[in-house]
Amino acid sequence: MPTTKPHEYNLSFTAASLRPELARIVAEYYLETGNWDLAKDRTLSMNALQCRSASSAIRLERELRQRLETLTNDQITFLAQATTEDRTAIAWLAACKHIRFAFEFAAEVLRDKLSAHDPVLRHSDYEAYAETKGLSHPEFVRLTTSSKNKIRQVLLRMLTEAGLLVKGTSLGTIQRPALSPAVLHVINTDSPSWLAGFLVPDIEIPSR
C-alpha cells in the first residue's frame, strides 16, 4: 500500500462521483494546453462539463482536476485515449490517489472481505470502518450527519461505477474488477501498490 505522510483526509470529494467521461474531457484539455490553469479556464469557459450553473461547474471541474493532477503524464494520456472500460479504471485510480479515505476503504475493507470469502458489503462494514478511521481522523468525526451520509453515498456510487461493487444483498456484492494489460502497465510503471485499490491481493502485487 502506498506510504503517505500523516495528514487530514480529503473529505470534500462529493462534488463528483467517478465521471470517467468528464475526466476524459479535462484530461484532453490538459494535454492540449500542457497547463492545468489553462485547461481549467478552457473547461469552464466552454461549459465542457455541461453544468447548469457556474458554481456547479467550478466545483465539478475542481474535483476532477485535482484527481487528475495525481496521475502521471502517461496515465493522463492513456485516460484521454482509452476505451470506456480502461478509462473507468484510470478514473478510479485517480480517485484512489486523491481520496485516501476511498483507497483505504477498498484496500482494507473490500479486499479483506474478498480474501475471507465474504463478498457481501454490509452497513456494519462501512460503519465499523468510519468509526475506526474517526479515531485517528477527528476531521471525519466533526462532520455533520448529512455530510457523512453524502460521503458514504458518493463513495458507494464510485465503487459501483468502478466495478468493485455490484447490486446484491445489503449494500452490494464485492467483486474484483478485470484490468486490461494496458491498465496494469500504466499502474505498474507508476507504483504497483495502487493495485490494492483494485482489490488485488498483496501476493499478486509486484514488488518494486
C-alpha angles and dihedrals in degrees: 000000000000114000114235133183114253108268141141118285118258099239099165095085096108093099088087140019116210097302097174094177092055090044087056091056093052090046092051092052090049092051090048095050102027088218130090094212092052090046089052092050092049094046093051098040091053094039085230092168091057096231122169095225136031092237092054091048092051093051094045095046092048094052095046093044094050090053093049092048088068092061126091118247090254091054092048091050090048092050091053093051104031132110118261093264095048092044089055091052092053091046088056090047089054090049091050091051094048100035109051090179090061095044093050092048090055096041098041106030109025095037093047092049091052091050088051090052091244105123097168113104109211133192088245091059092058094042092051090050093049092047092050094048090047089065092066098025111055089174087074093049091051093060120106119252091252091053091050090050091050091051091052092047095051093042092053090047091052091049089052093047090049091053096245093113129039132183113283144107118349110340092351145279120293119229136172110243120231112245123203120232088251093056091046089051096053091046096046094048088055104038124320089207089080087071087081086074088061090053095254108156118241092248090063097046112099116239120237 
